[in-house]
Amino acid sequence: MNKEKVVYRFKRHQGKVIQAKREVSYEIMLTSRLILDELCFQWNKEQLVDAINESIEKKDHEAFKKYSEAYRQFVWE
């Protein structure tokens, strides 16, 4: 049984190039942005809480001050 070879040759299209775009609605973009912002906010806040708790356990006053200052930005409203 002989093996068949397939050879492809690409040629540049000579006609006008058509750009295809898919528009995403503003509501979907806004909703996705708000969800991502909330997820990032919660993750960063949890990381700071963990760091504060760890500095309390290690009795590291300098680290506690640094993390508590950063944490104030998350609870300030």
Biopython code that builds the backbone (N, CA, C, O; Angstrom):
import numpy as np
from Bio.PDB.StructureBuilder import StructureBuilder

atoms = [
    (1, "MET", "N", (0.837, -1.170, 0.000)),
    (1, "MET", "CA", (0.000, 0.000, 0.000)),
    (1, "MET", "C", (0.892, 1.247, 0.000)),
    (1, "MET", "O", (1.773, 1.387, 0.848)),
    (2, "ASN", "N", (0.661, 2.128, -0.936)),
    (2, "ASN", "CA", (1.448, 3.347, -1.042)),
    (2, "ASN", "C", (0.888, 4.421, -0.113)),
    (2, "ASN", "O", (-0.324, 4.552, 0.061)),
    (3, "LYS", "N", (1.809, 5.184, 0.479)),
    (3, "LYS", "CA", (1.386, 6.313, 1.310)),
    (3, "LYS", "C", (1.140, 7.521, 0.427)),
    (3, "LYS", "O", (1.915, 7.805, -0.486)),
    (4, "GLU", "N", (0.079, 8.213, 0.700)),
    (4, "GLU", "CA", (-0.238, 9.398, -0.074)),
    (4, "GLU", "C", (0.317, 10.628, 0.617)),
    (4, "GLU", "O", (0.273, 10.744, 1.842)),
    (5, "LYS", "N", (0.832, 11.530, -0.172)),
    (5, "LYS", "CA", (1.341, 12.784, 0.360)),
    (5, "LYS", "C", (0.386, 13.903, -0.014)),
    (5, "LYS", "O", (-0.153, 13.949, -1.120)),
    (6, "VAL", "N", (0.195, 14.795, 0.931)),
    (6, "VAL", "CA", (-0.626, 15.964, 0.676)),
    (6, "VAL", "C", (0.271, 17.184, 0.814)),
    (6, "VAL", "O", (0.940, 17.365, 1.831)),
    (7, "VAL", "N", (0.278, 17.997, -0.192)),
    (7, "VAL", "CA", (1.106, 19.195, -0.181)),
    (7, "VAL", "C", (0.176, 20.397, -0.262)),
    (7, "VAL", "O", (-0.658, 20.486, -1.163)),
    (8, "TYR", "N", (0.323, 21.316, 0.679)),
    (8, "TYR", "CA", (-0.473, 22.537, 0.693)),
    (8, "TYR", "C", (0.394, 23.700, 0.248)),
    (8, "TYR", "O", (1.550, 23.817, 0.653)),
    (9, "ARG", "N", (-0.160, 24.543, -0.572)),
    (9, "ARG", "CA", (0.539, 25.760, -0.976)),
    (9, "ARG", "C", (-0.345, 26.935, -0.609)),
    (9, "ARG", "O", (-1.507, 27.008, -1.008)),
    (10, "PHE", "N", (0.220, 27.846, 0.152)),
    (10, "PHE", "CA", (-0.526, 29.024, 0.578)),
    (10, "PHE", "C", (-0.212, 30.178, -0.348)),
    (10, "PHE", "O", (0.949, 30.460, -0.645)),
    (11, "LYS", "N", (-1.251, 30.834, -0.794)),
    (11, "LYS", "CA", (-1.092, 32.000, -1.657)),
    (11, "LYS", "C", (-1.757, 33.192, -0.986)),
    (11, "LYS", "O", (-2.790, 33.055, -0.330)),
    (12, "ARG", "N", (-1.161, 34.345, -1.156)),
    (12, "ARG", "CA", (-1.728, 35.567, -0.597)),
    (12, "ARG", "C", (-3.013, 35.922, -1.331)),
    (12, "ARG", "O", (-3.093, 35.873, -2.558)),
    (13, "HIS", "N", (-4.016, 36.282, -0.535)),
    (13, "HIS", "CA", (-5.309, 36.671, -1.098)),
    (13, "HIS", "C", (-5.172, 38.034, -1.758)),
    (13, "HIS", "O", (-4.630, 38.964, -1.161)),
    (14, "GLN", "N", (-5.647, 38.153, -2.954)),
    (14, "GLN", "CA", (-5.494, 39.404, -3.701)),
    (14, "GLN", "C", (-6.639, 40.372, -3.479)),
    (14, "GLN", "O", (-6.538, 41.536, -3.865)),
    (15, "GLY", "N", (-7.716, 39.929, -2.874)),
    (15, "GLY", "CA", (-8.882, 40.784, -2.699)),
    (15, "GLY", "C", (-8.792, 41.649, -1.455)),
    (15, "GLY", "O", (-7.761, 41.702, -0.785)),
    (16, "LYS", "N", (-9.892, 42.322, -1.163)),
    (16, "LYS", "CA", (-9.974, 43.204, 0.003)),
    (16, "LYS", "C", (-10.068, 42.362, 1.278)),
    (16, "LYS", "O", (-10.789, 41.366, 1.330)),
    (17, "VAL", "N", (-9.329, 42.781, 2.296)),
    (17, "VAL", "CA", (-9.326, 42.072, 3.566)),
    (17, "VAL", "C", (-10.543, 42.505, 4.380)),
    (17, "VAL", "O", (-10.818, 43.697, 4.518)),
    (18, "ILE", "N", (-11.252, 41.544, 4.906)),
    (18, "ILE", "CA", (-12.434, 41.820, 5.710)),
    (18, "ILE", "C", (-12.090, 41.563, 7.174)),
    (18, "ILE", "O", (-11.613, 40.484, 7.528)),
    (19, "GLN", "N", (-12.331, 42.550, 8.010)),
    (19, "GLN", "CA", (-12.075, 42.414, 9.443)),
    (19, "GLN", "C", (-13.356, 41.972, 10.139)),
    (19, "GLN", "O", (-14.397, 42.616, 10.003)),
    (20, "ALA", "N", (-13.280, 40.896, 10.867)),
    (20, "ALA", "CA", (-14.441, 40.396, 11.592)),
    (20, "ALA", "C", (-14.311, 40.808, 13.054)),
    (20, "ALA", "O", (-13.281, 40.572, 13.686)),
    (21, "LYS", "N", (-15.343, 41.414, 13.573)),
    (21, "LYS", "CA", (-15.356, 41.826, 14.975)),
    (21, "LYS", "C", (-16.620, 41.308, 15.620)),
    (21, "LYS", "O", (-17.687, 41.249, 15.009)),
    (22, "ARG", "N", (-16.467, 40.943, 16.848)),
    (22, "ARG", "CA", (-17.645, 40.576, 17.603)),
    (22, "ARG", "C", (-17.732, 41.540, 18.772)),
    (22, "ARG", "O", (-16.864, 41.558, 19.645)),
    (23, "GLU", "N", (-18.738, 42.303, 18.780)),
    (23, "GLU", "CA", (-18.929, 43.300, 19.822)),
    (23, "GLU", "C", (-19.492, 42.627, 21.071)),
    (23, "GLU", "O", (-20.437, 41.842, 20.996)),
    (24, "VAL", "N", (-18.909, 42.940, 22.198)),
    (24, "VAL", "CA", (-19.418, 42.467, 23.477)),
    (24, "VAL", "C", (-20.204, 43.615, 24.079)),
    (24, "VAL", "O", (-19.743, 44.756, 24.091)),
    (25, "SER", "N", (-21.375, 43.313, 24.573)),
    (25, "SER", "CA", (-22.228, 44.379, 25.080)),
    (25, "SER", "C", (-21.609, 45.031, 26.321)),
    (25, "SER", "O", (-20.839, 44.414, 27.056)),
    (26, "TYR", "N", (-21.966, 46.268, 26.518)),
    (26, "TYR", "CA", (-21.434, 47.041, 27.638)),
    (26, "TYR", "C", (-21.819, 46.414, 28.974)),
    (26, "TYR", "O", (-21.017, 46.412, 29.908)),
    (27, "GLU", "N", (-23.020, 45.889, 29.074)),
    (27, "GLU", "CA", (-23.486, 45.295, 30.330)),
    (27, "GLU", "C", (-22.652, 44.076, 30.700)),
    (27, "GLU", "O", (-22.321, 43.875, 31.869)),
    (28, "ILE", "N", (-22.315, 43.264, 29.707)),
    (28, "ILE", "CA", (-21.500, 42.074, 29.979)),
    (28, "ILE", "C", (-20.095, 42.492, 30.397)),
    (28, "ILE", "O", (-19.532, 41.917, 31.329)),
    (29, "MET", "N", (-19.523, 43.481, 29.723)),
    (29, "MET", "CA", (-18.180, 43.946, 30.091)),
    (29, "MET", "C", (-18.172, 44.525, 31.499)),
    (29, "MET", "O", (-17.258, 44.255, 32.278)),
    (30, "LEU", "N", (-19.180, 45.316, 31.826)),
    (30, "LEU", "CA", (-19.258, 45.923, 33.147)),
    (30, "LEU", "C", (-19.444, 44.869, 34.231)),
    (30, "LEU", "O", (-18.784, 44.918, 35.269)),
    (31, "THR", "N", (-20.338, 43.919, 33.992)),
    (31, "THR", "CA", (-20.584, 42.871, 34.973)),
    (31, "THR", "C", (-19.338, 42.030, 35.203)),
    (31, "THR", "O", (-18.999, 41.723, 36.346)),
    (32, "SER", "N", (-18.658, 41.658, 34.136)),
    (32, "SER", "CA", (-17.449, 40.850, 34.291)),
    (32, "SER", "C", (-16.360, 41.629, 35.016)),
    (32, "SER", "O", (-15.629, 41.063, 35.828)),
    (33, "ARG", "N", (-16.246, 42.913, 34.732)),
    (33, "ARG", "CA", (-15.245, 43.748, 35.411)),
    (33, "ARG", "C", (-15.539, 43.853, 36.909)),
    (33, "ARG", "O", (-14.624, 43.775, 37.729)),
    (34, "LEU", "N", (-16.816, 44.030, 37.265)),
    (34, "LEU", "CA", (-17.194, 44.131, 38.674)),
    (34, "LEU", "C", (-16.954, 42.817, 39.411)),
    (34, "LEU", "O", (-16.511, 42.820, 40.560)),
    (35, "ILE", "N", (-17.242, 41.708, 38.762)),
    (35, "ILE", "CA", (-17.008, 40.402, 39.391)),
    (35, "ILE", "C", (-15.521, 40.183, 39.616)),
    (35, "ILE", "O", (-15.117, 39.740, 40.691)),
    (36, "LEU", "N", (-14.701, 40.488, 38.615)),
    (36, "LEU", "CA", (-13.254, 40.322, 38.770)),
    (36, "LEU", "C", (-12.695, 41.246, 39.848)),
    (36, "LEU", "O", (-11.828, 40.844, 40.623)),
    (37, "ASP", "N", (-13.187, 42.476, 39.898)),
    (37, "ASP", "CA", (-12.734, 43.404, 40.933)),
    (37, "ASP", "C", (-13.076, 42.890, 42.331)),
    (37, "ASP", "O", (-12.260, 42.973, 43.249)),
    (38, "GLU", "N", (-14.281, 42.363, 42.482)),
    (38, "GLU", "CA", (-14.698, 41.837, 43.782)),
    (38, "GLU", "C", (-13.873, 40.618, 44.177)),
    (38, "GLU", "O", (-13.488, 40.481, 45.338)),
    (39, "LEU", "N", (-13.599, 39.735, 43.226)),
    (39, "LEU", "CA", (-12.778, 38.554, 43.519)),
    (39, "LEU", "C", (-11.358, 38.951, 43.932)),
    (39, "LEU", "O", (-10.804, 38.397, 44.881)),
    (40, "CYS", "N", (-10.778, 39.910, 43.214)),
    (40, "CYS", "CA", (-9.430, 40.378, 43.563)),
    (40, "CYS", "C", (-9.418, 41.045, 44.932)),
    (40, "CYS", "O", (-8.500, 40.834, 45.725)),
    (41, "PHE", "N", (-10.437, 41.845, 45.203)),
    (41, "PHE", "CA", (-10.541, 42.519, 46.495)),
    (41, "PHE", "C", (-10.599, 41.506, 47.631)),
    (41, "PHE", "O", (-9.868, 41.627, 48.614)),
    (42, "GLN", "N", (-11.468, 40.507, 47.496)),
    (42, "GLN", "CA", (-11.611, 39.499, 48.548)),
    (42, "GLN", "C", (-10.333, 38.692, 48.726)),
    (42, "GLN", "O", (-9.951, 38.383, 49.855)),
    (43, "TRP", "N", (-9.664, 38.345, 47.624)),
    (43, "TRP", "CA", (-8.426, 37.564, 47.718)),
    (43, "TRP", "C", (-7.333, 38.371, 48.415)),
    (43, "TRP", "O", (-6.650, 37.855, 49.299)),
    (44, "ASN", "N", (-7.167, 39.625, 48.025)),
    (44, "ASN", "CA", (-6.151, 40.477, 48.653)),
    (44, "ASN", "C", (-6.436, 40.683, 50.136)),
    (44, "ASN", "O", (-5.521, 40.681, 50.959)),
    (45, "LYS", "N", (-7.703, 40.860, 50.467)),
    (45, "LYS", "CA", (-8.080, 41.052, 51.868)),
    (45, "LYS", "C", (-7.777, 39.799, 52.684)),
    (45, "LYS", "O", (-7.268, 39.899, 53.800)),
    (46, "GLU", "N", (-8.082, 38.630, 52.143)),
    (46, "GLU", "CA", (-7.784, 37.379, 52.852)),
    (46, "GLU", "C", (-6.291, 37.180, 53.028)),
    (46, "GLU", "O", (-5.848, 36.686, 54.065)),
    (47, "GLN", "N", (-5.505, 37.562, 52.016)),
    (47, "GLN", "CA", (-4.054, 37.444, 52.130)),
    (47, "GLN", "C", (-3.517, 38.345, 53.237)),
    (47, "GLN", "O", (-2.627, 37.947, 53.988)),
    (48, "LEU", "N", (-4.052, 39.547, 53.336)),
    (48, "LEU", "CA", (-3.611, 40.453, 54.394)),
    (48, "LEU", "C", (-4.021, 39.947, 55.776)),
    (48, "LEU", "O", (-3.251, 40.059, 56.730)),
    (49, "VAL", "N", (-5.225, 39.392, 55.888)),
    (49, "VAL", "CA", (-5.665, 38.844, 57.170)),
    (49, "VAL", "C", (-4.754, 37.696, 57.582)),
    (49, "VAL", "O", (-4.372, 37.591, 58.748)),
    (50, "ASP", "N", (-4.405, 36.837, 56.632)),
    (50, "ASP", "CA", (-3.495, 35.733, 56.937)),
    (50, "ASP", "C", (-2.126, 36.246, 57.369)),
    (50, "ASP", "O", (-1.528, 35.722, 58.309)),
    (51, "ALA", "N", (-1.633, 37.277, 56.676)),
    (51, "ALA", "CA", (-0.328, 37.848, 57.030)),
    (51, "ALA", "C", (-0.371, 38.505, 58.413)),
    (51, "ALA", "O", (0.589, 38.396, 59.175)),
    (52, "ILE", "N", (-1.462, 39.176, 58.741)),
    (52, "ILE", "CA", (-1.602, 39.796, 60.063)),
    (52, "ILE", "C", (-1.631, 38.720, 61.142)),
    (52, "ILE", "O", (-0.963, 38.843, 62.168)),
    (53, "ASN", "N", (-2.409, 37.666, 60.906)),
    (53, "ASN", "CA", (-2.477, 36.588, 61.893)),
    (53, "ASN", "C", (-1.130, 35.903, 62.078)),
    (53, "ASN", "O", (-0.764, 35.533, 63.194)),
    (54, "GLU", "N", (-0.401, 35.738, 60.995)),
    (54, "GLU", "CA", (0.921, 35.119, 61.098)),
    (54, "GLU", "C", (1.893, 36.013, 61.868)),
    (54, "GLU", "O", (2.690, 35.519, 62.666)),
    (55, "SER", "N", (1.830, 37.323, 61.632)),
    (55, "SER", "CA", (2.723, 38.235, 62.357)),
    (55, "SER", "C", (2.366, 38.290, 63.842)),
    (55, "SER", "O", (3.243, 38.491, 64.682)),
    (56, "ILE", "N", (1.086, 38.112, 64.169)),
    (56, "ILE", "CA", (0.687, 38.067, 65.585)),
    (56, "ILE", "C", (1.236, 36.799, 66.234)),
    (56, "ILE", "O", (1.739, 36.836, 67.357)),
    (57, "GLU", "N", (1.136, 35.680, 65.521)),
    (57, "GLU", "CA", (1.647, 34.426, 66.072)),
    (57, "GLU", "C", (3.151, 34.470, 66.282)),
    (57, "GLU", "O", (3.666, 33.925, 67.259)),
    (58, "LYS", "N", (3.865, 35.130, 65.347)),
    (58, "LYS", "CA", (5.325, 35.233, 65.460)),
    (58, "LYS", "C", (5.758, 36.391, 66.357)),
    (58, "LYS", "O", (6.945, 36.542, 66.646)),
    (59, "LYS", "N", (4.805, 37.205, 66.796)),
    (59, "LYS", "CA", (5.052, 38.389, 67.627)),
    (59, "LYS", "C", (6.012, 39.364, 66.954)),
    (59, "LYS", "O", (6.916, 39.910, 67.587)),
    (60, "ASP", "N", (5.794, 39.570, 65.654)),
    (60, "ASP", "CA", (6.593, 40.492, 64.856)),
    (60, "ASP", "C", (5.824, 41.813, 64.743)),
    (60, "ASP", "O", (4.901, 41.937, 63.938)),
    (61, "HIS", "N", (6.220, 42.800, 65.564)),
    (61, "HIS", "CA", (5.491, 44.071, 65.633)),
    (61, "HIS", "C", (5.625, 44.887, 64.348)),
    (61, "HIS", "O", (4.668, 45.534, 63.924)),
    (62, "GLU", "N", (6.795, 44.861, 63.733)),
    (62, "GLU", "CA", (6.995, 45.641, 62.507)),
    (62, "GLU", "C", (6.129, 45.116, 61.365)),
    (62, "GLU", "O", (5.515, 45.897, 60.637)),
    (63, "ALA", "N", (6.080, 43.819, 61.213)),
    (63, "ALA", "CA", (5.250, 43.238, 60.158)),
    (63, "ALA", "C", (3.774, 43.492, 60.445)),
    (63, "ALA", "O", (2.994, 43.745, 59.527)),
    (64, "PHE", "N", (3.393, 43.423, 61.722)),
    (64, "PHE", "CA", (2.005, 43.682, 62.084)),
    (64, "PHE", "C", (1.602, 45.106, 61.728)),
    (64, "PHE", "O", (0.513, 45.328, 61.197)),
    (65, "LYS", "N", (2.471, 46.070, 62.014)),
    (65, "LYS", "CA", (2.178, 47.464, 61.672)),
    (65, "LYS", "C", (2.043, 47.646, 60.168)),
    (65, "LYS", "O", (1.134, 48.329, 59.696)),
    (66, "LYS", "N", (2.959, 47.028, 59.413)),
    (66, "LYS", "CA", (2.939, 47.159, 57.954)),
    (66, "LYS", "C", (1.650, 46.579, 57.363)),
    (66, "LYS", "O", (1.004, 47.214, 56.531)),
    (67, "TYR", "N", (1.282, 45.371, 57.796)),
    (67, "TYR", "CA", (0.092, 44.729, 57.243)),
    (67, "TYR", "C", (-1.199, 45.379, 57.735)),
    (67, "TYR", "O", (-2.188, 45.434, 57.004)),
    (68, "SER", "N", (-1.188, 45.868, 58.965)),
    (68, "SER", "CA", (-2.409, 46.515, 59.464)),
    (68, "SER", "C", (-2.653, 47.851, 58.764)),
    (68, "SER", "O", (-3.804, 48.243, 58.576)),
    (69, "GLU", "N", (-1.587, 48.555, 58.376)),
    (69, "GLU", "CA", (-1.745, 49.793, 57.607)),
    (69, "GLU", "C", (-2.346, 49.480, 56.233)),
    (69, "GLU", "O", (-3.223, 50.200, 55.755)),
    (70, "ALA", "N", (-1.875, 48.421, 55.613)),
    (70, "ALA", "CA", (-2.418, 48.035, 54.308)),
    (70, "ALA", "C", (-3.860, 47.558, 54.449)),
    (70, "ALA", "O", (-4.678, 47.780, 53.556)),
    (71, "TYR", "N", (-4.176, 46.902, 55.571)),
    (71, "TYR", "CA", (-5.528, 46.382, 55.787)),
    (71, "TYR", "C", (-6.539, 47.501, 55.993)),
    (71, "TYR", "O", (-7.715, 47.346, 55.665)),
    (72, "ARG", "N", (-6.090, 48.616, 56.530)),
    (72, "ARG", "CA", (-6.998, 49.752, 56.749)),
    (72, "ARG", "C", (-7.626, 50.228, 55.446)),
    (72, "ARG", "O", (-8.765, 50.694, 55.442)),
    (73, "GLN", "N", (-6.897, 50.116, 54.340)),
    (73, "GLN", "CA", (-7.436, 50.535, 53.049)),
    (73, "GLN", "C", (-8.603, 49.640, 52.619)),
    (73, "GLN", "O", (-9.472, 50.073, 51.862)),
    (74, "PHE", "N", (-8.623, 48.401, 53.098)),
    (74, "PHE", "CA", (-9.692, 47.485, 52.714)),
    (74, "PHE", "C", (-10.950, 47.667, 53.562)),
    (74, "PHE", "O", (-12.049, 47.373, 53.092)),
    (75, "VAL", "N", (-10.814, 48.138, 54.784)),
    (75, "VAL", "CA", (-11.975, 48.276, 55.640)),
    (75, "VAL", "C", (-12.475, 49.719, 55.725)),
    (75, "VAL", "O", (-13.516, 49.984, 56.325)),
    (76, "TRP", "N", (-11.732, 50.647, 55.124)),
    (76, "TRP", "CA", (-12.141, 52.051, 55.140)),
    (76, "TRP", "C", (-13.261, 52.243, 54.120)),
    (76, "TRP", "O", (-13.112, 51.886, 52.952)),
    (77, "GLU", "N", (-14.379, 52.808, 54.565)),
    (77, "GLU", "CA", (-15.501, 53.094, 53.660)),
    (77, "GLU", "C", (-16.139, 54.404, 54.033)),
    (77, "GLU", "O", (-17.101, 54.826, 53.393)),
]
sb = StructureBuilder()
sb.init_structure("model")
sb.init_model(0)
sb.init_chain("A")
sb.init_seg("    ")
for serial, (resi, resn, name, xyz) in enumerate(atoms, 1):
    if name == "N":
        sb.init_residue(resn, " ", resi, " ")
    sb.init_atom(name, np.array(xyz, "f"), 0.0, 1.0, " ", f" {name:<3s}", serial, name[0])
structure = sb.get_structure()
